[in-house]
Amino acid sequence: MYSTDKSTESQMSFMSPGITENVTLQSIVFEPAKQDGSGQMVLRFYFEDSNKMKYNHTEFEVDEAKLTELAAQWKQPAATVIEGKYQDMGGRIRHILKAFLPEEKCEVNGNSWTDFCGNVTKLAGQAYVGVTFRVKLVLNNKDMVQFPNKAVKPFIQNMKTPNGLRIDPKWDRIVPITPDPAAAAASAAMASFDDEPTGAVDVNLF
């Protein structure tokens, strides 16, 4: 039956920056970037904490042409900039996989973005089901909640592992530039279905 009663309003809430325990990974999917089914295909990890707060981590295919233009503006070699994007994305995904899979099984390859993402979801399977995690979320320069860009320091751990997550004030910002609750909620929603390319294609995870 069609309806517009109060129960049809969205009640989704989003995780806050900082360290959160007892988080579950609900699914890993290869899907359109936008909720309406449009946009480029992305690899998305759906997380939820014990209070039903959400965080969706999205990886995008790298736009090598755009990066080449940016590299010229930055006066850096294009190959170096592009390879850096590949390595950062590969490091993030490998770090997530290692939280629920043996390290020796976390190497994934792909000859295309579609092939690579399919191999990631196939490797993960349902191994994350029933596993609880500890995660670190920070704010980017738009006050959107996200994992750190580089997996230099841990940002996700299996709860069976002793806590090794730390907020480093020098690099990790968890206080909004403009502490406005409404703006923070809007940023969280945007971060869940962001359409800014940050990912890679034809990736090796080392």
C-alpha positions as CSV (number, residue, x, y, z in Angstrom):
1,M,0.0,0.0,0.0
2,Y,1.3,3.5,-0.9
3,S,1.8,5.7,2.2
4,T,3.5,8.9,3.4
5,D,3.1,8.3,7.1
6,K,5.9,9.1,9.5
7,S,7.4,5.6,9.3
8,T,8.4,6.3,5.8
9,E,10.9,9.0,6.7
10,S,14.6,8.2,6.6
11,Q,16.0,7.4,10.0
12,M,19.6,6.7,8.9
13,S,22.3,8.0,11.2
14,F,26.0,8.1,10.5
15,M,29.1,7.2,12.6
16,S,31.1,10.1,14.1
17,P,34.8,10.7,13.7
18,G,37.1,9.1,16.2
19,I,37.5,5.4,17.3
20,T,34.5,3.2,17.4
21,E,34.4,-0.4,18.6
22,N,32.0,-3.3,17.8
23,V,31.5,-2.3,14.2
24,T,30.3,-4.9,11.7
25,L,30.8,-5.0,7.9
26,Q,27.4,-5.5,6.4
27,S,28.4,-6.0,2.8
28,I,31.0,-5.3,0.1
29,V,29.5,-4.4,-3.3
30,F,30.4,-3.2,-6.8
31,E,27.6,-0.8,-7.6
32,P,26.8,2.6,-9.2
33,A,28.1,5.6,-7.2
34,K,24.8,7.3,-6.8
35,Q,21.7,6.1,-5.0
36,D,19.6,6.6,-8.1
37,G,21.7,4.0,-9.9
38,S,23.7,6.5,-12.0
39,G,27.3,7.5,-11.9
40,Q,30.5,5.4,-12.3
41,M,30.8,2.0,-10.8
42,V,32.4,2.0,-7.4
43,L,33.6,-0.5,-4.8
44,R,31.7,0.2,-1.5
45,F,32.1,-1.2,2.0
46,Y,29.0,-0.8,4.2
47,F,29.8,-0.6,7.9
48,E,27.4,-0.4,10.9
49,D,28.1,0.0,14.6
50,S,26.2,-1.5,17.6
51,N,23.9,1.5,17.6
52,K,23.0,1.1,14.0
53,M,25.1,4.1,12.9
54,K,26.4,3.8,9.4
55,Y,29.6,4.4,7.6
56,N,30.1,3.7,3.9
57,H,33.6,3.5,2.5
58,T,33.8,4.1,-1.2
59,E,36.7,3.4,-3.7
60,F,36.6,5.0,-7.1
61,E,38.3,4.1,-10.4
62,V,41.2,6.4,-11.0
63,D,40.8,9.0,-13.7
64,E,44.3,8.9,-15.2
65,A,43.7,11.7,-17.6
66,K,42.6,14.0,-14.8
67,L,45.5,13.0,-12.7
68,T,47.9,13.7,-15.6
69,E,46.4,17.3,-15.9
70,L,46.8,17.8,-12.1
71,A,50.4,16.5,-12.2
72,A,51.2,19.1,-14.7
73,Q,49.8,21.8,-12.5
74,W,51.7,20.5,-9.5
75,K,54.8,20.2,-11.7
76,Q,55.2,16.5,-10.8
77,P,55.7,13.5,-13.0
78,A,52.3,12.1,-14.0
79,A,53.4,8.5,-13.6
80,T,54.4,9.2,-10.0
81,V,51.1,10.8,-9.2
82,I,49.1,8.0,-10.8
83,E,51.1,5.3,-9.2
84,G,50.6,7.0,-5.8
85,K,46.8,6.8,-6.3
86,Y,47.1,3.1,-7.1
87,Q,49.2,2.4,-4.1
88,D,47.0,4.4,-1.7
89,M,43.9,2.6,-2.8
90,G,45.5,-0.8,-2.8
91,G,46.8,-0.2,0.7
92,R,43.4,0.8,2.0
93,I,41.6,-2.2,0.6
94,R,44.4,-4.6,1.7
95,H,44.2,-3.1,5.2
96,I,40.4,-3.7,5.4
97,L,40.8,-7.3,4.1
98,K,43.5,-8.1,6.6
99,A,41.0,-7.3,9.4
100,F,39.1,-10.5,8.6
101,L,41.3,-12.6,6.3
102,P,44.8,-14.1,6.8
103,E,47.4,-11.7,5.5
104,E,48.8,-14.2,3.0
105,K,45.3,-14.3,1.2
106,C,44.9,-10.6,0.8
107,E,46.7,-10.2,-2.6
108,V,44.2,-9.2,-5.3
109,N,44.9,-8.4,-8.9
110,G,42.8,-7.2,-11.8
111,N,43.3,-6.3,-15.5
112,S,40.4,-3.7,-15.3
113,W,38.5,-1.9,-12.6
114,T,35.5,-4.2,-13.0
115,D,37.8,-7.3,-12.9
116,F,39.6,-6.0,-9.9
117,C,36.5,-5.2,-7.9
118,G,34.9,-8.5,-8.8
119,N,38.0,-10.3,-7.5
120,V,37.9,-8.3,-4.2
121,T,34.3,-9.2,-3.5
122,K,34.9,-12.8,-4.5
123,L,37.9,-13.0,-2.2
124,A,36.1,-11.5,0.7
125,G,33.1,-13.7,0.2
126,Q,31.2,-13.9,3.5
127,A,34.3,-14.1,5.6
128,Y,33.5,-10.8,7.4
129,V,30.0,-12.0,8.6
130,G,29.9,-12.3,12.4
131,V,33.2,-10.4,12.7
132,T,33.4,-7.3,14.8
133,F,35.8,-4.5,14.1
134,R,37.4,-1.4,15.7
135,V,37.6,1.5,13.3
136,K,39.2,5.0,13.2
137,L,37.3,7.7,11.2
138,V,38.6,11.2,10.6
139,L,37.4,14.3,8.8
140,N,38.6,15.5,5.4
141,N,38.8,19.1,4.4
142,K,35.1,19.2,3.7
143,D,34.3,17.8,7.2
144,M,33.2,14.5,5.7
145,V,33.8,11.4,7.7
146,Q,36.2,8.9,6.1
147,F,39.0,6.4,6.7
148,P,42.5,8.0,6.5
149,N,43.7,8.2,2.9
150,K,46.8,6.2,3.6
151,A,47.1,2.9,5.5
152,V,50.4,3.9,7.0
153,K,48.9,3.5,10.5
154,P,46.0,1.1,11.2
155,F,42.4,2.4,10.9
156,I,40.6,-0.9,11.2
157,Q,41.2,-3.9,13.4
158,N,39.5,-7.1,14.3
159,M,38.1,-6.7,17.8
160,K,40.1,-9.8,18.8
161,T,43.3,-7.8,18.3
162,P,44.6,-5.6,21.1
163,N,43.7,-1.9,20.5
164,G,46.3,-0.3,18.3
165,L,44.3,2.5,16.9
166,R,45.4,6.0,17.8
167,I,44.2,9.5,17.0
168,D,47.3,11.6,16.0
169,P,46.4,15.3,16.4
170,K,49.1,16.1,13.8
171,W,47.5,14.2,11.0
172,D,44.0,13.1,12.2
173,R,41.3,15.7,12.5
174,I,38.1,14.7,14.3
175,V,36.7,18.1,15.3
176,P,34.7,19.8,12.5
177,I,35.9,23.2,11.2
178,T,32.4,24.5,11.7
179,P,30.8,22.5,14.5
180,D,27.2,22.5,13.2
181,P,25.2,19.3,13.9
182,A,23.0,19.8,10.8
183,A,26.0,20.4,8.6
184,A,27.8,17.3,10.1
185,A,24.8,15.2,9.3
186,A,24.6,16.4,5.8
187,S,28.4,15.8,5.3
188,A,28.0,12.3,6.6
189,A,25.2,11.6,4.1
190,M,27.3,13.0,1.3
191,A,30.3,11.0,2.3
192,S,28.2,7.8,2.0
193,F,27.5,8.5,-1.7
194,D,30.3,10.8,-2.7
195,D,31.0,11.1,-6.4
196,E,34.6,12.4,-6.3
197,P,37.0,9.9,-7.9
198,T,39.7,8.6,-5.4
199,G,40.3,5.1,-6.6
200,A,42.3,3.1,-9.1
201,V,42.3,0.6,-12.0
202,D,44.5,-2.5,-12.8
203,V,45.8,-2.6,-9.2
204,N,48.1,-5.0,-7.5
205,L,48.0,-5.2,-3.7
206,F,51.4,-5.8,-2.3
